[in-house]
Amino acid sequence: MTSAPAARPVTARAPMPAEIDLGDIVLRPPVAEDEAGYLAFCASDRAAQATGLLDEREGWRRFLAMAGHWPVYGFGFWMVSAPGAGEGPGAALGFVGLHAPPFKALPELGWVLYPEAEGRGIATRAGRAALDAARASGRFPDLASYIIEGNTRSEALAARLGARRGRAAAHAAGVREWVYDMGGRDD
């Protein structure tokens, strides 16, 4: 007999919006067309600083976990996309959103922008929209971002979103990650 998973500090309240339209960018759940870009990112030098390098198999698993998070939990990671003039969801520029894995102490607000989208203020706008949606839902009394040591772009974004650097946490063998308290409480 297996024991029940540890309770996560996520409460059932208002639903999370599946899509957030910011005008020139849209936050939306992942679709199959996003897989190739996600896998390319997972194998890039930038991934080593943001999420850790992933081989194709693990990248594929994580992409499907990201896509499956929405129907199972009612929240998850949005793809940050730039809608085009044609049909379809628009080219993915990265992802931002929420998850609450049982191996992390707090639910996480995380983000990754693909290199071609960096330096344009997109991460700040997408991160703020995701944080605002999390707070408005009432589902996340506590929220953190887990940032790999040395990821200065994410550290700066966390600060712009009002986070405070806290304790160190284990990420993977030989990788240190810091917990940034995103608040989420009205204190």
N, C-alpha and C positions, 0 to 999 in steps of 0.2 A: 504494500500500500504506500502510495506517495503522499507526501504532505502538501498542503495547499501552498501556493506561492505567497510570498510576503505581500502584505497590503501596501499599495502604492498611494502616495498622497495626492490622488486625483479624485475629485468628487463629481458626481453626476449632477450637472446643472444645465445651463443653457447649451445648445448645440454650437459647435464651431462652424463657421462658414466654410463651405467647400471651396469657395472662390472669393478672392478679394481683388477687386479691380482698382488699380492705382493710376489709371489713365494710360500711360505709356508702358507700364508693366502690369502683369496679372499674376497673382499667386493662385495656383490651381493644383489639384491632385496629380500625381504622376500618371502618364499614359505610356503605352508601348513605344511610341516614337521617341521617348526620352531615354530609353535604355542605352543606346549607342553612345550618346554624349556622357552619360553617367559612367559607363564602363571606361571610356577614354580618360575621364577625370581620375578614376580610381587608380589608374596605372601611371599617372603623371607625377612629376616632381612636386607639384603643389599639393597633391594628396598627402604626401609624406608629412607636411606641416599641419594639414587640416584634419584629416581623419585617420591617417596612417595608410601606407600603400596597401592595396588589395589586389590579389590576383583575380583573373576573370571569373573564376568560380565563386569566390567570396563576394566580389562586386555584384555579380548576378543575384546572389542570395540577398544581399542587403537592398538592392533595388526592389526586388519583389517584396521584401519585408516592409520597405517604405511605402510601396503601393498598397499593400494589404492592410496597413495600419488603419487607414480611413474606414473601410467597411467593418472592421472588427471593433475598433475603439471609438470611432466617431471624431477623431482628430488625427493629426499626423503632419508629415512634411508636405509642403506645397512646392511645386516646381515654380521657380521664378521665370516667367516667360515674357517674351516681347511679341505681342500679337502682330502678325503680318497682315498684308492686304488680302491674302488668299484664305482658303479653308484650313481647318485644323487648329491645333492648340497654340501655335506659335513656338518659336525656337526657345528651348530652355537655356537660361543663362546661369543656372545653379539651382539651389534649393534652400528653403528656410522652413522651420516649423518645430513641432513639438513631438516628443515621445516620452514614455515613462517605462523604460526597461527595468525589470526587477533587480538587476545588478547595479543600478545606480541609486544613490540615496534620495535624490530628488528628480522630479520630471525635468526634462531638458528642453531648453530653447536652443536650437542649433542652426547653423547656416553654413553654406559653402557657395561661393560664386565661382564660376568658371573663369579662367584668366582673362578672356576677352571682355568680360563684364566688370572687371575690377576697376576701381579708381573713378567711378562715375556717380557715386552716391546711391547706387542701387541697393547695396547691402544694408545701408542705414534705413532706407525707406521700407524695404521688405522686412527687416528685423523689427522695426517699430510697429509695422502693421501686424505682424505675427504676435508680438508682445501685447499690443492693444487688444487683439482678438482673444488671447489667452486670459487676460484680466477681465474683459467684458463677459466671458463665459462663466466666470466664477468657479471653474473646475480646477484651478491650479493655485491653491493657497500659498504654496511655495514653488519657486521655479529657479533653476540654475542653468548656467552654460558651463560646459566642461571643455576647457581649451588646452590643447597640447602646448607645453612650455616652448616658448620661442615663436609661436604663431602671433606675431605682432599685429597683423591686420585684424585678427579676431579679438585680440586683447583691446585694441583701439575701438572696435565696434561695440564690444561689451561696455566699455566706459561711456561711449556715446549714448547707449541705451540705459545708463544709470546703474550698471552693475558694479559690485564691489568684489575684488579678488579676495578669496578666502583660503581654505586649506588645500593642500596637495591631495591628489587622488591617483590611484593606479589606473593606467590605461591599458598598457600591454607591456610585455617584458622589455625593460630598459627605456620605457617612455613615461615621462612625468606629465601629468595633466593637472590643471588648476581648476578649482570650482569657483565660478563667479556667481554670486548671489544676485539674481534678477529681481528679487523682491516678489511682487505679486500680491502682497498684502497691502492693506490700506493703513500702514503704520508710519 
